[in-house]
Amino acid sequence: MWHQPKAVWAVAFASVIAFMGIGLVDPILKPIADQLNATPSQVSLLFTSYMAVMGVAMLITGVVSSRIGAKKTLLIGLVIIIAGAALAGSSSTVMGIVGWRALWGLGNALFVATALATIVSSARGSVAQAIILYEAALGLGIAVGPLVGGVLGGISWRGPFFGVSVLMAIALVVTALLLPATPPAAKATSILDPFRALRHRGLLGVAITALLYNFGFFTLLAFTPFPLDMGAHQIGLIFFGWGIALAYSSVFVAPRLQRRFGTVPTLLVNLTLLSALLAVMAIGTDSKSVLATCVVVAGVFLGINNTLVTETVMKAAPVERGVASAAYSFVRFGGGAIAPWLAGKLGEEVSVHLPFWVGAGAVLLGVGVLALTRPYLQHIDDPEDVEVGSVEAERREAMVITAADA
């Protein structure tokens, strides 16, 4: 898994920086609210606008990349993220930041969907190994993001936005230099292809499960900083621990559980435990130590979920992987965009405990949807045909498997 072409490493590196952008903003949610006289629900719109645009834009990612090639699509996405982050950092109103975060979401859609498809199609080894590599990049980015965001946010809430711009500029250069030119696809993708893919009940069920899971995930990510009521450095350190747990479980824990228990059984138990954890956060919202501990522990469940759901999406329907990713992401992000705003609104107007109860209930409902979808996912754990280029590649793969088992 670790012996990959330079093109895969270039995209993985860019993915690390792209996913830093998620956690980089988290430590400054409270400072933005305090300094711009905004409510939690207004600040949470930074996530809502970002996800809503990203979800809808996922429908065009395949259309664009199949016509101009993956490399150009990745570079365009990076340029848009650079502009969106810099303009958000230059804004003086919450709604201005919200608007530029929407532009950021467009760039992220073009980059993320194309990056996943590029790594899966270009990497050596199985789809599962390629996805673990992608999730490793995702986890590393999410882990480092809050730490960098806490440091920069301690100087100014604008710092993390400008930090994203600079880091994305580095990713742009690396991608431009190391990723070979990629020609357009032999067959152009239609904007209707993701909707056709959702006719497959397995893919649709997993997408709806992810939508409901997002209610729990973004309640934790977008709302928890407010009841924690700490400085940017402290929030950054807590979410750094969360990101480390997510990265470790996505790369090392998820594959072991999958081999032993199977993909769907592991997901069902994992989501049930995540729902229970959110219920603990709902009960213990007034305790900062309970919230901080639960945030870090949640990283373990989120990492397992991310790896196994991503792999399931790639295998759930007999469609091109880019189309499957676009269809899944459209439902997941587009439908889940309301979650951050709803969490903030419920916390302001009803009870600070209620957002976590809603998140726990939504994730538990996702368990039910996945259980009903299970008959359409029986093939997920079937052995894959892995193309190996040489005897040396087979030897390296055996060494990786042996090391993992050890």
Buried (B, 14 or more C-beta within 10 A) or exposed (E): BEBBEEBBBBBBBBBBBBBBBBBBBBBBBBBBBEEBEBBBBBBBBBBBBBBBBBBBBBBBBBBBBBEBBBBBBBBBBBBBBBBBBBBBBEBEEBEBBBBBBBBBBBBBBBBBBBBBBBBBBBBBBBBBBBBBBBBBBBBBBBBBBBBBBBBBBBEBBBBBBBBBBEBBBEBBEBBBEBBEEBEEBEEEBEEEBBBEBBEBBBBBBBBBBBBBBBBBBBBBBBBBBBBBEBBBBBBBBBBBBBBBBBBBBBBBBBBBBBBEBBBBBBBBBBBBBBBEBBBBBBEBBEEBEBBBBBBBBBBBBBBBBBBBBBBBBBBBBEBBBBBBBBBBBBBBBBBBBBBBBBBBBBBBEEEBBBBBBBBBBBBBBBBEBBBEBBEBBEEBBEEEEBEEEEEEBEEBBEEBEEEBEE
